[in-house]
Amino acid sequence: MDWRSLAGLTSKNIEKSCAVIESDERFIPGAVAIKYFPMAIERAQGSLVWDADGNRYIDFLTSAAVYNAGHCHPAVVEAVREQVGKLQNYTVVYFYNDRQVRLAELLTSTAPGDFPKKAAFGFSGSDGVDAAIRAARSFTGRRQILSFKESYHGMTTASLSVTGIIGSDVKKRVCLDPNVVFAEYPDPYRNPWGIDGYADPEGLTEEAMRSLGEILDRHRGDVAAVLIEPAQGDGGMIFPPKEFMTRLRDVTEREGIVLIDEEVQTGMGRSGRWWAIEHFDVVPDLIVSAKALGGGLPISAVIGRADILDAVPVPLLAYTHTGHAVSCASAEAMVRVVRDEDLAVRAEEKGKIIAEWFREKAKLYPFIGDIRQKGLLMGVEIVSDRISKTPDKAMALKISWAAWEKGLILITFG
């Protein structure tokens, strides 16, 4: 794309950003990204970022839900600086490292459930999902993974296989895992049964569980895990009814199926709880965390039942840089910041204020179809009209572009 051709559509000076973009398109494969705006980020602090041309923005995207405590939080920066000066890393595959042990102890203390827990580390949400799937299959001896339509779980082979938002034609081209089945996610606003899930959460739950039950019946005795996001982020920030999550947990316990709670986008206090699953009073077997966990550095964690994680054959959770000392130092600092600064409580409070603001605006703008929010996890549905609920992607893109013009970064999903 010739981003310079867009210079006439913005009052911003984007000359330096365009130079970066030209080099990016020359040397970086297009498959690594979905670009929204012609800007190259150069520095950041707190809730603000600056591009290569010096334009300043308020960052509502937080680098894809990474900076729950803001960019360059002093405690995180200091922890990284101190660790880099002492030991960047030495592989924990062959020896020991107190950094990953300290982080594991801290993280397991945040996870719900009165049972022995452990944590296994990686580098991204994608490999965290891989590890959770590997653990579930090792523990149960079963093959099938039940995921949900419109879900997003990552870009490695296993995590892409269980992602519902990517079309089957794309998946066939990269030969993904065939042992995956997809159920309907119970979207209260728009679902195949035409049920208003806000007015009738029990009815929506009943239909969703009936559909899910049919899938389980077809694969009776061979489902290793149910993998679910407590809020579908890339699917449009969709929250299922509490009744559904309760019944799903009951079914997985009864059938001996591992319940994997994928909190890559939703965890670390953003929802108003440590883990978004806590809004539903459900205890999963495994939690997958990444993004905000590292405070800006790459790290993932699978946290949960020790017996499930210990079922994985040695060394199938081992990478050279597993439990990387600098990433663990950054993550430990981040966990302490979330805890000590009461970020979950603050997210709950601020989220209510913002949601109320949007509800007032919805009285003025009929293209606002739905407002979905828990803490600072928030999605505003843009529709052509409120009767048909037809998504209006063009309008959503216009809104995000106008926001960018005014110095606010937000993007579209769903």
C-alpha positions, 0 to 999 in steps of 0.5 A: 500500500502507498501510505504516502497517498494518504497524506492528503487525507490527514492534517498530520505530518507523517513523512518519517512514518511513511519512510519507515512504512516503505522500508517495512514493506520492502523487508517484512512479510505482509503476513505478519500484520494487519495495519490500521494507521500510517504511523511508526511508534517511536516512544511511549510513556504511561498512556501516551505514545509518540510516532516518528514524526512527533505526533502524540496519541492517547493509547486505548489499544495499549499495544494489543492489551499489553500495557495494563499498567501503562508504557514504561512503568518505573517498577518494570523498567527498574526490574528489567534494568537490574536483571539485564545488568546481572544475568540476561538468561541461562537456560532452565532446561538443564539448570535452575533459575530462581527468577522463574520459580519466584514468578511461578510462586507469585502467579499461582497465588493469584489463580482461583482454585483450592488445589496444588498449582504450577506454572509453565512459561513460554513467550507468547499467548500462542505457545501458551495455548499450545502448551495447555493443549499439550497438557490436556491431551497428555493428562486425558489421553484424548485427542479432540479439543472443543473451541468456539466459533469467532474465537482467537487463540494465536498463530502457531500451528496448534493455536491457529487450529483452535482459532474460530475466527480464521476461515477454513480455506486458510487453515487447509493451506497450512495443514492444521490439526484436524482434531478440533471441533467448534461450538457456538459462543453464546453471544447475548447480542447476536446469535443463531437462535435469535435470542436476546441474551440480555433479557433471557440469559437462561434461554440463550444458555439452554440453546448454547448448551444443547448445541455444545452437547450434540458436539460432545455426544459425537466425540464422546470419550475423546474430548481432551479439553474445552478452550474458552475465552471468558470474553471473546476479544477479537470476536468483538469483546463478547461476554457469555451469560454467567449461567453458561459458564457455570453449566460448561464447568459442570459438564467438563467436570462430569465428563473429565474434560480439562477446562482451559481458560484463555486469558491472554487478552483478558487477564492481569486485572483489566476486567476488574478482576485478576482473571476475567473468569472470576466474574463467573465464579468458575474455577478452570483447570488451566489458565493461559496468560501472556500479553500484559503479564510481561509488562512489555516483554515477551512471556506466557504462562500456563497456570493451573492444576499441578497434576495436569501440567505434570502429565506432560512428558519430559521435555515437551514444555522445554524451550531454550529460553523458557523462564527467561530471566529478564522476562520473568523479572519484568513479569514479576514486577508487573504482577506486583504493580497490578496487586500493589496499585489495585489496578483491578479495582481501578479498572472496575471503577473507571470502566463503569464511568466510561460505559455510562458515557457511552450509554449516554452517547448511544441516545444520540447516535443510532449506529451504537448498537451495543455496549459490552464492558467488564472493567476496562475490557470494552467493546462498542458495537457499530451497526447500520440499524438497531433492528437488524443489528447488521454490523457496519464495518465501514462506519466503525473504520471511519470512527477509528480513523477519526479518533486517530486523527484527533490523537486517540488510538483504537481499532476495530474487531469482530 
